[in-house]
Amino acid sequence: MDNKEKEAGILQALAVRLESQRLPRALAMKKRVDNGETLNEHDIQFLKEVFEDAQRIMPIVERHPEWQNLVTSLIGLYQEITSKALENEEHQKGKT
């Protein structure tokens, strides 16, 4: 198996995981934070794993520009989630 085939396999596996696991969970988290909730420990661990994986795959994504718009959109989604969660956390602390 050459490097192109290996990268294609990695990208395919990432796409499947994104569709079946990561995106549904991220959208559920976004809905919760948009409703004023904060992130729990499981959410925070999930985000850590996502960011660690993102750092590992960036070299592959850089070699495949067709994936860059998707990755940029996902980064934006995760940034929205974390920003809103932080805002909710600060709001809740202000109430006490």
C-alpha positions as CSV (number, residue, x, y, z in Angstrom):
1,M,0.0,0.0,0.0
2,D,1.5,3.3,-1.0
3,N,1.3,6.6,1.0
4,K,-1.6,7.9,-1.2
5,E,-3.7,4.8,-0.5
6,K,-2.9,4.9,3.2
7,E,-3.9,8.6,3.4
8,A,-7.1,7.9,1.4
9,G,-8.0,5.2,3.9
10,I,-7.3,7.5,6.9
11,L,-9.4,10.2,5.4
12,Q,-12.2,7.7,4.7
13,A,-12.1,6.5,8.3
14,L,-12.2,10.0,9.6
15,A,-15.2,10.9,7.4
16,V,-17.1,7.9,8.7
17,R,-16.3,8.7,12.4
18,L,-17.2,12.3,11.8
19,E,-20.6,11.4,10.3
20,S,-21.5,8.7,12.8
21,Q,-20.0,10.0,16.0
22,R,-18.3,13.4,16.2
23,L,-20.7,15.6,14.3
24,P,-23.9,14.3,16.0
25,R,-22.2,14.7,19.4
26,A,-20.9,18.2,18.6
27,L,-24.4,19.3,17.3
28,A,-26.0,18.0,20.5
29,M,-23.4,19.9,22.6
30,K,-24.1,23.0,20.6
31,K,-27.8,22.7,21.2
32,R,-27.3,22.3,24.9
33,V,-24.9,25.3,25.2
34,D,-27.2,27.4,23.0
35,N,-29.9,26.6,25.7
36,G,-27.7,27.9,28.4
37,E,-26.1,24.7,29.7
38,T,-22.4,24.2,30.4
39,L,-20.1,21.4,29.4
40,N,-19.7,18.4,31.6
41,E,-16.5,16.4,32.1
42,H,-17.4,14.0,29.3
43,D,-17.9,16.9,26.9
44,I,-14.5,18.4,27.9
45,Q,-12.8,15.1,27.4
46,F,-14.4,14.7,24.0
47,L,-13.2,18.1,23.0
48,K,-9.7,17.3,24.1
49,E,-9.7,14.2,22.0
50,V,-11.0,16.1,19.0
51,F,-8.3,18.7,19.3
52,E,-5.6,16.1,19.7
53,D,-6.8,14.2,16.7
54,A,-7.0,17.5,14.7
55,Q,-3.4,18.2,15.4
56,R,-2.3,14.7,14.3
57,I,-4.2,14.9,11.0
58,M,-3.4,18.4,10.0
59,P,-0.4,17.4,7.9
60,I,-2.7,15.1,5.9
61,V,-5.4,17.8,5.5
62,E,-2.8,20.2,4.3
63,R,-1.9,17.8,1.5
64,H,-5.6,17.5,0.6
65,P,-7.1,20.9,0.0
66,E,-10.5,19.4,-0.8
67,W,-10.9,18.7,3.0
68,Q,-9.8,22.1,4.2
69,N,-13.2,23.8,4.0
70,L,-14.8,21.0,6.0
71,V,-12.1,21.1,8.6
72,T,-12.4,24.9,8.9
73,S,-16.1,24.6,9.4
74,L,-15.6,22.0,12.1
75,I,-13.1,24.1,13.9
76,G,-15.6,27.0,13.8
77,L,-18.3,24.7,15.2
78,Y,-16.1,23.6,18.1
79,Q,-15.1,27.2,18.7
80,E,-18.7,28.3,18.9
81,I,-19.4,25.5,21.4
82,T,-16.5,26.3,23.6
83,S,-17.1,30.1,23.5
84,K,-20.8,29.7,24.3
85,A,-20.1,27.2,27.1
86,L,-17.6,29.6,28.7
87,E,-20.1,32.4,28.4
88,N,-22.7,30.2,30.1
89,E,-20.2,29.2,32.8
90,E,-19.4,32.8,33.6
91,H,-23.1,33.7,33.6
92,Q,-23.9,30.9,36.1
93,K,-21.0,32.0,38.3
94,G,-22.3,35.5,38.2
95,K,-25.7,34.3,39.6
96,T,-24.2,32.9,42.7
